[in-house]
Amino acid sequence: MLSTSEHAHITLGDLTFDVTTSGPADGVPVVLLHGFPESAASWEPVSALLNESGLRTFAPNQRGYSPGARPDGVDSYRIDHLVADVIGLLDALGLDSAHLVGHDWGAAVAWVVAARHPDRITSLTTVSVPHPGAFGWALREDADQKERSSYIRLLRTEGKAERVLLEENARALRAMFGDVVAPALVDRHVALLGEPGALTGALNWYRAMTSDFEQTPAVTVPTTYVWSTGDQALGRAGAERCGEFVDAPYEFVVLDGATHWIPEQRPDALADAILTRTGTAPN
């Protein structure tokens, strides 16, 4: 099989997205959605492992992150737009369907894509963030999750959040990754978010979030949810409730000791979970 790796620009309406494509040209397609404050580069360790197993991966810098896809205004970052971007990407790539993987905010979007468009999603693997129904319940009912999510108030504060996160060479932004993500990769994430309008676009995902998000229907495609015990942002209560929102084959994978940054910290374990879910794991 011919293996290729390229950086493409895909135009959807008025927006142009940067998409990293790698793996065999005839490989089974997998779309990888990154979280905050990351970029498509967060998937490189996982992509390499998936490519070795014959899968072809597509990792976009999403709305707000791609230089050509930073529309103004909070309303431009509503979940409906984020979901439409993923379906538009499948259309532009000529894919009737694909396996979908998402981490952090990418997981939140992936849940909604799979719930609304099950005919386009072959399987779902979500990382860190549980189904919006489970997360919304935990945010309302679980004291631990309320405390873990207290940082969101800052991120939703226009102007102040940008200033706090970027001051002193983005010290606060870098601190989010702790010491588990390679400094060179953190530099790439920070450089992207330091571009004009990028951090505001990324933060607008939080600012556009409403309680309607919690009403996302149950997912009806085969699903794996990967959660780590050392995740500082997502607690156990919502993670354990996640399966109640999947009406299909479901697996809950717990990575003991890993932090929130699973794609970078535990790429082997995550790749194994994805390969198992997609039915492409080596015998």
C-alpha positions in Angstrom: 0.0 0.0 0.0 1.2 3.5 -0.8 1.6 5.6 2.3 1.4 9.4 2.0 1.4 12.3 4.4 0.3 15.8 3.5 -1.1 19.0 4.7 -4.2 20.0 2.8 -6.4 23.1 2.7 -10.1 22.2 2.5 -12.6 25.0 1.8 -16.1 24.7 3.3 -18.1 27.7 2.3 -16.3 30.9 3.4 -13.9 28.9 5.7 -10.7 27.0 4.8 -9.4 24.3 7.2 -5.9 23.0 7.5 -6.0 19.2 7.5 -3.2 16.8 8.1 -3.6 13.5 6.2 -1.4 10.5 6.7 -1.4 6.7 6.2 -2.0 4.4 3.2 -4.0 6.0 0.4 -6.4 3.1 0.4 -6.6 2.8 4.2 -9.8 2.8 6.3 -10.6 6.4 7.0 -10.4 7.8 10.6 -11.1 11.5 11.5 -9.4 12.8 14.6 -10.7 15.9 16.4 -8.4 17.7 18.8 -9.2 19.5 22.0 -8.3 22.8 23.8 -5.7 24.2 24.0 -4.2 21.8 21.5 -4.1 21.5 17.7 -4.1 18.8 15.2 -0.5 18.2 16.1 -1.6 16.5 19.3 -2.7 13.5 17.2 0.7 12.8 15.6 1.8 10.1 18.0 -1.5 8.3 17.7 -1.8 8.8 13.9 1.6 7.1 13.4 0.4 4.0 15.2 -2.9 3.9 13.3 -1.1 4.4 10.0 1.2 1.4 10.8 -2.0 -0.7 11.1 -3.3 0.4 7.7 -5.6 3.2 8.7 -5.7 6.6 6.9 -6.1 9.5 9.3 -7.5 13.0 8.8 -6.7 15.5 11.5 -8.1 19.0 11.0 -7.2 22.2 12.9 -10.8 23.0 13.7 -12.9 26.2 13.6 -10.9 29.0 15.3 -7.6 27.1 15.0 -7.1 27.1 11.2 -6.0 30.6 10.0 -8.7 30.5 7.3 -11.5 29.4 9.6 -11.7 32.1 12.3 -15.0 33.8 11.9 -15.9 36.7 14.2 -18.5 36.5 16.9 -19.4 33.9 19.6 -22.4 32.7 17.6 -20.1 31.4 14.9 -18.9 28.8 17.3 -22.2 27.2 18.2 -22.2 23.4 18.3 -24.3 23.3 15.1 -21.5 24.9 13.2 -18.8 22.7 14.7 -20.8 19.6 13.8 -21.5 20.9 10.3 -17.7 21.4 9.8 -17.1 17.7 10.4 -19.8 16.6 8.0 -18.6 19.1 5.5 -15.1 17.7 5.8 -16.4 14.2 5.1 -18.2 15.5 2.1 -15.1 17.4 0.8 -13.0 14.3 1.2 -15.5 12.1 -0.7 -16.1 9.9 2.4 -19.6 8.4 2.8 -18.6 7.4 6.3 -15.6 7.3 8.6 -14.5 6.2 12.1 -14.6 9.3 14.3 -12.2 10.0 17.2 -12.3 13.1 19.5 -10.4 14.3 22.5 -11.6 17.0 25.0 -13.7 19.5 23.0 -13.1 17.3 20.0 -14.8 14.5 21.9 -17.8 16.8 22.8 -18.2 17.6 19.1 -17.8 13.9 18.1 -20.6 12.8 20.4 -23.0 15.2 18.8 -21.8 14.3 15.2 -22.4 10.6 15.9 -25.8 11.3 17.6 -27.1 13.4 14.8 -25.5 11.7 11.8 -25.1 7.9 12.6 -25.3 7.1 8.9 -21.9 8.9 8.4 -20.1 7.5 11.4 -18.9 3.9 11.3 -17.7 3.9 14.9 -17.0 6.4 17.7 -14.0 6.7 20.1 -14.2 9.6 22.5 -11.4 10.5 24.9 -11.7 12.3 28.3 -15.1 14.0 27.8 -18.2 11.8 28.3 -21.5 12.1 26.4 -22.9 15.6 26.9 -25.9 14.1 28.9 -23.5 12.5 31.3 -21.3 15.5 31.6 -24.3 17.9 32.1 -25.7 15.7 34.8 -22.3 15.6 36.6 -21.9 19.3 36.3 -25.3 19.8 38.0 -25.3 17.0 40.6 -21.7 16.1 41.4 -19.7 18.5 43.7 -16.4 17.1 42.5 -17.2 17.8 38.8 -18.4 21.3 39.7 -15.1 22.0 41.3 -13.1 20.5 38.4 -15.0 22.7 35.9 -14.7 26.0 37.9 -12.0 27.1 35.4 -14.6 27.4 32.7 -15.8 30.7 34.2 -12.5 32.3 33.3 -12.5 30.9 29.8 -16.0 32.3 29.1 -14.9 35.8 30.2 -14.1 37.7 27.0 -10.9 39.7 27.1 -9.7 38.7 30.5 -9.2 35.0 29.5 -7.1 36.0 26.5 -5.0 38.3 28.6 -4.5 35.9 31.4 -3.6 32.9 29.2 -1.2 34.8 26.9 0.7 37.0 29.3 4.3 36.2 30.2 4.9 34.2 27.0 1.6 32.3 27.5 2.7 31.0 31.0 -0.8 30.0 32.1 -1.5 28.3 28.7 1.7 26.3 28.9 1.0 25.4 32.6 -2.2 23.6 31.5 -0.1 20.8 30.1 1.9 20.2 33.2 5.1 18.3 32.5 3.5 15.4 30.6 3.4 16.9 27.0 6.8 17.4 25.2 7.8 21.1 25.3 8.3 21.1 21.6 4.7 20.1 21.1 3.4 22.6 23.6 5.4 25.2 21.7 3.5 24.3 18.5 0.1 24.5 20.2 1.0 27.8 21.8 2.3 29.3 18.6 -0.9 28.5 16.8 -3.1 30.0 19.6 -0.9 33.0 19.7 -1.8 33.9 16.1 -4.2 36.9 15.6 -7.8 35.8 16.6 -6.9 32.2 17.2 -7.2 32.1 21.0 -10.5 34.1 20.9 -11.8 31.6 18.3 -10.8 28.7 20.5 -12.4 30.2 23.6 -15.6 31.0 21.7 -16.3 27.3 21.8 -16.8 27.7 25.6 -18.7 31.0 25.2 -21.1 29.5 22.7 -21.9 26.5 24.9 -25.5 26.4 26.2 -27.6 24.0 28.3 -29.2 22.7 25.1 -25.9 20.8 24.6 -27.0 18.4 27.4 -30.0 17.3 25.4 -27.9 15.5 22.8 -29.6 12.2 21.9 -28.1 8.8 22.8 -25.5 7.6 20.3 -26.5 4.6 18.2 -23.1 3.7 16.7 -20.5 1.3 18.3 -18.6 3.4 20.8 -15.6 3.3 23.0 -15.0 6.0 25.8 -11.5 6.4 27.1 -11.1 8.1 30.5 -8.0 8.5 32.8 -8.0 8.5 36.6 -5.5 11.4 36.7 -7.7 13.7 34.6 -7.8 17.0 36.4 -10.8 18.3 34.4 -13.2 15.3 34.1 -14.2 13.3 37.2 -15.4 9.7 37.7 -19.1 10.4 38.2 -19.8 11.6 34.6 -17.4 9.0 33.2 -19.2 6.1 34.8 -22.6 7.4 33.7 -21.5 7.8 30.1 -22.7 4.3 29.0 -26.3 5.2 29.8 -26.2 7.5 26.7 -25.0 4.8 24.2 -27.6 2.5 22.6 -25.0 0.3 20.8 -22.0 -1.8 21.6 -20.0 0.1 24.2 -16.7 -0.2 25.9 -15.4 2.0 28.8 -11.6 2.0 28.9 -9.9 3.4 32.1 -6.3 4.4 31.9 -4.9 4.4 35.5 -2.6 7.2 36.3 -2.8 9.1 33.0 -3.6 12.8 33.0 -6.1 14.6 30.7 -3.5 14.7 27.9 -4.1 11.1 26.8 -3.2 11.4 23.0 0.2 12.8 23.9 0.9 10.8 27.1 -0.6 7.4 26.3 -0.7 7.1 22.5 -0.1 3.4 22.5 -3.0 2.7 24.8 -5.3 5.1 22.9 -4.3 3.6 19.5 -5.0 0.1 20.8 -8.5 1.3 21.9 -9.2 2.9 18.5 -7.9 -0.2 16.6 -10.1 -2.5 18.7 -13.2 -0.3 18.1 -12.6 0.0 14.4 -12.0 -3.7 14.1 -8.5 -3.3 12.7 -6.4 -4.4 15.7 -3.7 -6.9 14.8 -4.5 -10.5 15.6 
